[in-house]
Amino acid sequence: MADDPYRTLGVSPDATDAEIKRVYRKLARQHHPDRNPGDAASEGRFKEIQGAYDKVETPEKRKKFDEQKRMANMFGGGRGGDFGNADNFGGASGIEDILASFMGGRGSNPFSGGSSGTIFDQAGQPRRGQQRPQQQQRGSDIEAPLDLTLEEAQSGIQKPFTIGRRKQCGSCKGGGCSKCGTQGVIRKTSQITVKVPAAAEHASVMRLKGMGHQAPNGLAGDLLLTVRIDADEGRHWEGGRLIQTVEISYSTMMLGGKVRIHTPAGKIVEVDVPPNSRSGDRRRLRGQGYNGGPLDVELELQESGDLTSEQQAALNALRDSGL
Ligand SMILES: [Zn+2]
């Protein structure tokens, strides 16, 4: 796709909505025309950022974009029937309460941020009902994201979730009547509670059997929820790896030193910065990441504000020394 908003914003396609908003705000501040008066390049970048964010600003817009991208990637492959989620969250009629539970564990997930539409069924369960007769058409699956905070993901949570799906028409039992427009199915919005097990992994997919669209015969597809963990300000995922960006002053970058960081578990940890470090250098901290995994600390050069006259003098002296 010509302009991928995720690429423009520099976020992973599986980032949470909240992370995308944070990144957008930061970039928009950085490139705002007020901050860069008369700079055409900055203005162009600002417009690019606005345009990108406009495509993924709301869950609905983002879903639409993701689907278009997936279709474009598939180049007309004949599985159109499986994209039943194109119209989910539409319509609204009776509300029903269902407690849907996810039976499954965790596993390593070689999720590659760039690929789209690939589903890793981590539950390790049979993908579909095995004994269904061939001629019985099953309803299509529904795919949707499930955004969690780091705390929710760590401890596990029962998360309310609203889902729009096709259900067998109660009046005709799928035979077709005027009430369902002879379709045999009607749209219903359901409130479900999803039980997310503790320590769910970012970008893993939970399969909730039978919670997808129903066919007129009552056979339902599954609901596939992609877990997206919001790693919080200054952190992001790269595949299954948690990266934390830490601002380092120029002098510490050059001379080395220590910097204190807050880990995802809320601990304060000192990180060694070796002399002659550069923006983008990473240090791996074992056991300080999500769920006891590693945390990769990425050094970033701190933006300096207005310089004091002493700092200016010191920098002048540095320049005179040839640095
Ligand atoms: Zn009907």
Boltz pocket constraint, residues with backbone or C-beta under 6 A from the ligand:
constraints:
  - pocket:
      binder: B
      contacts: [[A, 169], [A, 170], [A, 171], [A, 172], [A, 173], [A, 174], [A, 175], [A, 176], [A, 177], [A, 178], [A, 179], [A, 180], [A, 181], [A, 182], [A, 183], [A, 184], [A, 185]]
      max_distance: 6.0
